[in-house]
């Protein structure tokens, strides 16, 4: 068979399906449309977005808390060193004071002890000033850690609530999807393999909508009104002929509201 003859033969091939099968195709499309809507809603749950936002905040807060705790640890080590430095000076001063009070040694030695005591006193005052400054910084760091820990606890509660809300929403959609999908197998069987195969092929190519009703001279798929030529073609077609919209190529199902 030549190419032209094969093309003419392909053009003459028309899928036939009882009108009741075609009407059931609209039921199948309604099921699949709702399942697609549920899948989209599940993927784009506002509860998911809220949870993602909280998780992002929690990650940032964790990093900030680690930094604050590290800083506090460093300052606490500074406090310990400052306290140790002051204690050493105090002990040295106490020993010298004891020797001076005992009056043992020469006048020159006692004078040297007094001079060292004066120096130690000044040194102790300087170290105590440093110690106070470090302790003030430690108090600020402790307050910051406490603030962040309180915020962390509050955020943890919000996170848990957000997870519960997400899971509840998912369960609701899953329950609805199960209910909606329950009659699909019987509906597919009622439509028939040949018509379902065409429908699935078109649905994949046309964004999930493979079949649409013809209502008031308008295609339910592309929403365009059919002209008189198209309407006359449809009127002349046999009842069991499976029609396609000339514009969007979806299966066009005739109904009592088609306007024929």
C-alpha positions in Angstrom: 0.0 0.0 0.0 1.4 3.4 -1.0 2.0 6.2 1.5 -1.1 8.2 0.3 -3.3 5.2 0.6 -2.1 4.4 4.1 -2.6 8.0 5.2 -6.2 8.0 3.8 -6.8 4.7 5.6 -5.5 6.3 8.8 -7.7 9.3 8.4 -10.7 7.0 7.8 -10.1 5.1 11.0 -12.6 6.2 13.7 -12.7 4.9 17.2 -16.2 3.6 18.1 -17.6 3.5 21.6 -21.1 3.3 22.9 -22.4 6.6 24.2 -22.7 5.2 27.7 -19.0 4.3 27.6 -18.2 7.9 26.5 -20.3 9.3 29.3 -18.4 7.1 31.8 -15.3 8.6 30.4 -16.4 12.0 31.9 -16.8 10.2 35.3 -13.2 8.9 34.9 -12.0 12.4 34.1 -13.7 13.8 37.1 -12.0 11.2 39.3 -8.6 11.8 37.8 -9.0 15.6 38.0 -9.8 15.5 41.7 -6.9 13.1 42.3 -4.6 15.5 40.5 -6.0 18.4 42.6 -5.4 16.4 45.8 -1.8 15.6 44.7 -1.1 19.2 43.9 -2.7 20.4 47.2 -0.6 17.8 49.1 2.6 18.9 47.5 1.8 22.6 48.1 0.3 22.4 51.6 0.6 25.7 53.5 1.4 23.6 56.5 4.5 22.3 54.6 5.6 25.9 53.8 5.0 26.9 57.5 7.1 23.9 58.7 9.9 24.6 56.2 10.0 28.2 57.4 10.2 27.1 61.1 12.9 24.5 60.3 14.9 27.2 58.5 14.6 29.5 61.6 15.5 26.5 63.9 18.6 25.8 61.9 19.7 29.5 62.1 18.9 29.6 65.8 20.9 26.4 66.4 23.9 28.0 64.8 23.4 31.2 66.8 23.1 29.2 70.0 26.3 27.2 69.3 28.1 30.5 68.8 26.7 32.1 72.0 27.6 29.0 74.1 31.1 28.9 72.6 31.5 32.6 73.4 30.3 32.1 76.9 32.7 29.2 77.4 35.6 31.3 76.2 34.6 34.1 78.6 34.2 31.7 81.5 37.8 30.5 80.9 38.8 34.2 81.0 37.0 34.6 84.3 38.8 31.6 85.8 42.1 32.9 84.7 41.4 36.4 86.0 40.3 34.9 89.4 43.4 32.8 89.5 45.6 35.9 88.7 43.9 37.9 91.5 44.2 35.0 94.0 47.9 34.6 93.3 48.5 38.3 94.0 46.4 38.1 97.2 48.3 35.1 98.4 51.6 36.9 97.7 50.4 40.0 99.5 49.2 37.9 102.5 52.6 36.3 102.8 54.5 39.6 102.6 52.0 41.2 105.0 52.7 38.4 107.5 56.5 38.8 107.2 56.1 42.6 107.5 53.9 42.3 110.6 56.3 39.8 112.1 59.1 42.4 111.7 61.7 39.9 110.9 64.6 40.9 108.8 66.6 44.1 108.3 65.1 47.6 107.9 66.1 47.4 104.2 64.3 44.1 103.8 61.2 45.4 105.5 61.3 48.5 103.3 61.5 46.3 100.2 58.5 44.2 101.5 56.5 47.4 102.0 57.4 48.5 98.5 56.4 45.2 97.0 53.1 45.2 99.0 52.3 48.6 97.5 53.1 47.3 94.0 51.0 44.2 94.7 48.1 46.3 95.9 48.2 48.3 92.6 48.5 45.1 90.6 45.6 43.5 92.5 43.4 46.5 91.8 44.2 46.4 88.1 43.5 42.6 88.0 40.3 43.1 89.9 39.2 45.7 87.4 39.9 43.3 84.6 38.1 40.5 86.5 35.0 42.8 86.9 35.0 43.7 83.2 35.2 40.0 82.2 32.5 39.0 84.7 30.2 41.7 83.3 30.8 40.3 79.8 30.1 36.8 81.2 26.8 38.0 82.6 25.9 39.4 79.2 26.9 36.2 77.5 24.9 34.1 80.0 21.8 36.4 79.4 22.2 35.9 75.6 22.4 32.1 75.9 19.4 32.1 78.2 17.4 34.2 75.7 18.4 32.0 72.8 17.6 28.8 74.8 14.1 30.2 75.6 13.6 31.1 72.0 14.8 27.6 71.0 12.3 26.0 73.4 9.4 28.1 72.1 10.4 27.3 68.5 10.6 23.6 69.3 7.0 23.8 70.5 5.9 25.6 67.3 7.8 23.0 65.2 6.0 20.2 66.9 2.6 21.9 66.4 3.4 22.5 62.7 4.4 18.9 62.2 1.1 17.8 63.7 -0.9 20.2 61.5 1.0 19.0 58.4 0.3 15.3 59.3 -3.4 16.0 59.9 -3.7 17.8 56.6 -2.0 14.9 54.8 -4.2 12.3 56.5 -7.3 14.3 55.4 -6.1 14.4 51.8 -5.0 10.8 51.8 -8.4 9.7 53.1 -10.2 11.8 50.4 -7.9 10.4 47.7 -8.7 6.8 48.8 -12.4 7.6 48.7 -12.2 9.4 45.3 -10.1 6.6 43.8 -12.3 3.7 45.1 -14.6 3.6 42.0 -11.9 4.2 39.4 -11.2 0.6 38.6 -14.9 -0.1 37.9 -15.2 3.1 35.9 -12.1 2.2 33.8 -13.7 -1.2 33.1 -16.9 0.5 32.0 -15.1 2.8 29.6 -13.1 0.0 28.0 -9.5 -0.5 27.2 -9.4 1.1 23.8 -11.0 4.3 24.9 -9.1 4.5 28.1 -5.8 4.0 26.2 -6.6 7.0 24.0 -7.8 9.0 27.0 -4.6 8.3 29.0 -2.4 9.3 26.0 -4.2 12.6 25.5 -4.3 13.3 29.3 -0.5 12.9 29.5 -0.1 15.3 26.6 -2.7 17.8 27.7 -1.9 18.6 31.3 -4.1 16.0 32.9 -7.3 16.7 30.9 -8.0 14.0 28.3 -11.8 14.2 27.9 -14.2 17.0 28.1 -17.9 17.5 27.7 -19.5 19.5 24.9 -21.9 21.9 26.5 -23.7 24.8 24.8 -21.5 24.5 21.7 -18.4 24.9 23.9 -15.5 22.5 24.5 -15.0 21.9 28.2 -11.3 21.4 27.6 -10.1 24.5 25.8 -13.3 26.5 26.6 -13.6 27.6 22.9 -17.0 27.8 21.2 -17.3 25.5 18.2 -18.3 27.2 14.9 -21.2 26.0 12.7 -19.0 23.9 10.5 -17.7 21.9 13.5 -21.2 21.7 15.0 -22.6 20.3 11.7 -19.8 17.8 11.6 -20.6 16.6 15.1 -24.4 16.5 14.3 -23.6 14.3 11.3 -21.4 11.9 13.3 -22.7 8.6 14.5 -23.6 8.3 18.2 -20.9 5.8 18.9 -18.2 7.8 17.1 -15.5 9.1 19.5 -15.0 12.8 18.6 -12.0 15.0 19.2 -12.0 18.8 19.6 -10.3 20.3 16.5 -8.7 22.9 18.6 -7.3 21.1 21.7 -7.6 17.5 20.4 -9.2 16.3 23.6 -11.9 13.7 23.4 -15.2 15.5 23.1 -18.2 13.9 24.7 -21.7 14.8 23.6 -24.3 15.5 26.3 -27.9 16.6 26.5 -26.6 20.1 26.9 -24.3 20.1 23.8 -26.6 22.4 21.9 -26.9 20.0 18.9 
